[in-house]
Amino acid sequence: MGTPLNSALLSQLDHLPEGLLTVAPNDVYRVLAGPTLIHLPGRDQRPLFVSVLQHGNETTGFLAVQLLLQKYERRQLPRGLSIFFGNIEAARQGLRRLDGQCDYNRVWPGTAAAELPEAQMMQVIVDEMARRRVFASVDLHNNTGTNPYYACLNKLDHRFFQLAVLFSRLVVFFVRPKGVQSAAFATICPAVTLECGKPGQRHGVEYALEYLDSCLHLSELPDHPVPAHDIDFFRTVAQVHVRDQVTFNFQSSAADLILNDDLDRMNFTEIPVGTEWGTAHNGVMPVLATDASGHDVTDAYFAVNEGKLILTRKVMPSSLTLDERIIRQDCLCYLMERSSP
């Protein structure tokens, strides 16, 4: 593959900078000047790749990595470890991303925005990890709404499922949005995205730490099916956005869409037809649902009936949140259907 190109945005290190193991997420800019990829050796040379802080307000992965590195501070890692610390500036502000920034987890290879400097940086990372014969990839995230721990994958492969159920029996397959880290790495190694609950919860940090430590001790990923009784598998059938021109909130009647203020309680619950999601003024459809091909499938899932936004098909939502900024920057939710692996 040859020597990878450099990226003006990315720093690559072969050591841990002083202070990294104890600094708070919002102060990591004092230690790392920007996006940084750190390579550490281990007994097994093929590295585990871990990405954290792709979204600056999702801190569980960063804190788990700190604890992991503290554990091995004075002894050799069982396996090489390469860690990508992503949106340092957003972490400084405690935000998913800053206004005017791209979403770091939408610009990996496969993105529609390949011309962006950040996309070129992500290509450099994938090329470098392919050169190092990466063993597996783990992308750590948080939800802002109430969700269980669950794993996501982008390729139907036994090794990917094995990596996923090591974290949770809840496994979600998706192909959109494009440009996500796990989909890019799925072309070169088993890869998962892990959703570690809400940030700021100690149990989530400890759970992620235990998972990462287990991955470091894997000699291989089994290439046989996960037993059916060990997995609950779902396919994402639609991504739901509030339409750009629609104003919304969870309280005031002065908006086009007033969403229910307990909406995130529906995450990972199979919701029956007729469930109300909120009040829609002006008689217009306020949300847009798109399928895996990007086609508008709103009418298959939603209707406005007597001023109420209602569900017209039994589905299971995920990633519902009450954070209006996150909804606008990302999406309202994903809709899933139970399936077999």
N, C-alpha and C positions, 0 to 999 in steps of 0.2 A: 504493500500500500504506500510505502515511502514515508518520508518525513512530513507530518502534517503542517499546514500553514499556521502562521501565528494569527492571533486576534488582538487588536488594539485594546479591546475591553477586558480581556482575560489575563489573569496572572496564574502561572503554574509554579508550584513549589514542591520540593521533596522533603520538607520538614514542617513541623508545627511552629508557627510564629509564637513568640512569647506572649502569654496572656490569653491565648485562644481558648484554653480549657476552662477558664473561669469567667470570662467576660459575659455580660448579659446580652441577649439578642439585639436590643436596641442600641448597644454600645459596640457591636462587633466592627463597626466602621473605624473604630480607633485602632483595631488590630489588622483588619483587611481593608485595603483601599477601595476594593470593588470586587466584582465576581472573581472567584478564586477556585482553582482546582488543585488539590493537594494530593500527592501520591506518597503512600507509605508502604514500605516493604513488609512481607510476611513470609512464613515458612513455605506456604504454597504461593508461587509467584503470580498465578492468574488472579487478578484483583477482583474484589467485590466493589462495584460502583454504587455510591450513595449520593443522592442530591437532597439538599435541604435549603430552606429559605427561598425557594423559587417565588413564593408569595411571602412578603415580608412580615405579615401578621400571623403566619403559621409556624410556630416556634417549637413544637414538640420534637420534630426531627433534629433540629439544631441542639436542643438540650440533651436528647438521647445520645447523639454523637459525642457531645462533651463527656458524658458519663462513660461511654464506651472507651474513649481515648484515655480517660483517667485510669480506667481499669487496666489498660495495657501500657501505661506510661513507662513502666520499668521492666516490661517483658515483651517478648516478640509477639506480634500479631500472628494468629494461626494462618491467616491468608492476607495477601496484599490488599490494601484498602485505598481507594481513590474517592475523595469527597469533593463534591461541587457545592460551594457556598454561593447562592444565587444573588437575589436582589438585596444587596447590602443597604442601599439607600432607602428602600421601602421599609426594611426592617428598622432602620433608625427612627422612622416616623410611626412604626407600628401599623403600617398599612399594607394591604394586598399588593398594590402598586401605586406609584405616584401618578398624579394627573399628567398626561402627556407621555408616560412610559408605556411600552408594550407590555403585555402579559408574558412573563418569562416562560410560562408553560404553554405557550401557543406558538412559539417560534423555533421549535426544534425541527430537524429535517422532516419534510412532509408538509410543512407550513405553506400557506398561500402568500406569506410575507417574506420570502427567501432573500429579498434585497436588503432587509434591515441589518444593521451591524450586529444586533443581538442574535439574529438567525445565523449569521456567519460565525459568530462565537460558538453557538451550539453545534454547528457542523464540525468545528475544530475539535470540540470535546468528544463527539462521537468518533471521529477519525482517530483521535489519540487513544481512546479506549479500545477501539478495534485493533489498533497496532499492538496494544498491550494484552490482547487476547482476553478481554474481560470475561469473568466467570458468570456473573449475574448482575442485574441492576435493580436498585430499590429507590423509588422516589417517594419521599415522606411528606405528607400533607395533613392539614386539619380541616374540619368543617366549622362553619360559624353557627350552623343550626344544630339541633339535636339529632344525632345520628349514631348508630353503633359503629364499632370498628369494622372495617371491611376492606377488601383488596380488589383492585381493578386490573384487568389485563386486556391486551389488544390483539392477542394471537391465541388461537385455540390449539394448544400444544400441551402435552402431558407435563413437561418440565415446568411450564409456566403455571399450570394448575398446582403442581406440587409446591412451588415457591409461594403461591397465594395462600393455600390452606395452612401453611406453616404459621400464617398470621391470623387468619380468620376463616371460619366455615362459610361466611358470606362473601361471595365472589361475583363481581360484575364485569361483563364483557361490553366494550364500547369501541366504536370506530370514529365517532365525532365527540368533541371538537378535534380538528386537525392540529398538528404541530405540537403534540404533547410529548414529554420526555419518554414515557414508557413505550409509546409506539415507535419512536425513533430507535431506541435501544432494542426493541423486539426484532429488528433486522439483523442483530449481531449476537444476541444472547437472551436467555430468559429474563423477562423484565416485568415488574409489577409497580403499580401505584398503590400506596397504602394510605388510607384515611384513618387518622388516629384520634377521632373524636374532636372535642373542642380544645383549643389551645389553653394553656394555663392549668391543666389538670395533671397532677403528679402521676396518677396511675397510667395515663397515656404515655408519659415519658418512660416510665419503667417498663411498660409493655413493649414499646418500640425498642428500647435498649436490649431486652431479652431476645427479641426477634433478630436484631442485627448481630448479636453475639452468636446466636444459633447459625445464622448464615455464614459467619466466618469459619465455623467448624464443619460445614458441609464439605464432604469430599467430592460429591457429585449430586445432581438432581435426578431422581428416578424418572425414567422414561416409560412409565406405565400409568394407567388411569388411577385417579383418586377414587376410592370406594364411594359409591353413591350416598351412603349414610354419613359421610364425612363432609359433605358440601351442600350448600344452598346456592344455586347458580341462577343468575339473572342476566338477561340481555337488555341493554338500553335501547329503547325503541324510539325515543324522541328527546330532544332538548327543548326546553321552554324558556322563552324570553318575554319580558314585558316589552311591547313594541316601543320603538324609539320615541315616537311622537306622543305616547301616553304618559301622563303624570300619574304617580301612584304613591301610596304610603299605607301605613297600618292604623291610622288614627283619624285624620281630618277628612271631612266630607267634601272638601274643596279640591279633590283630585278626581281624575277620570276613573281610577281604580282604587278601591279601598280593600286591601287584602285582610283576611282574618288574622288576628294577632297571635293565634296559636297554630299557625300553618305548619311550622316545622315539626309538630308532633305527629304529622302524617308520614314522616320519613320511614322507609322500610316497613310500611304497613300497607297491605293490599286494600285499596280504597274503592268502595262500591260506586256504581253509576249513580249520579244524582247528587254526589257530595258537593257542597258549596265551598268555593275558595275565597269568595269575596263579593263585593258589590261593584258592578260596572255601570257607570253613568254614560249618558249620551247614546246608549243603544249600540255601541260599536264593540267589536271583539278586541279586547285589550292585550291579548297575549298571542305569541306566535310559536307554534310547535313545528320543529323540523326533524325529519327522520335521518337515518344513517347516510342517505344520499344527498341530504340538504334540501329535500323537497318539503313544501308546506303541507303539513298533515294536521293542522289545527282543528279542522272540522271533524276529524276522526276522534278527537279526545275532549274537545271543549265546546260549550254553547253558552250564549247569554240568554237566560230565560227569566223574564219579569225582573230585569235589573240585576240578576245574580249570575256570577260566573260559575258554571257547574261542570262537573266531569261527566262525560258521556260514554266512557269505556273503563272497565275495571283495570286498574294499573297500580303499580307501586312506585311512589316518588322517592327520590333521594336528593340530598343537598339542598332541600328547602331551607331558607334562612330568613331571619327577621331583620337582617342588615341591609338597608336600602342601597347603600353604596356598593356592597358586594353584588346585589342583584343587578344593578346597572352595569357594573364592570364585567360581570361574568354572565350569569343567567339566573332565572328564577328557580329552576330545578331540572332534573332529568326524570323521565318516566321509564319504568322498567317492567318487564314481564318475566315471570318464572319460566325457566327452561331447563333443559338437560345439557350437561357439558358436551 
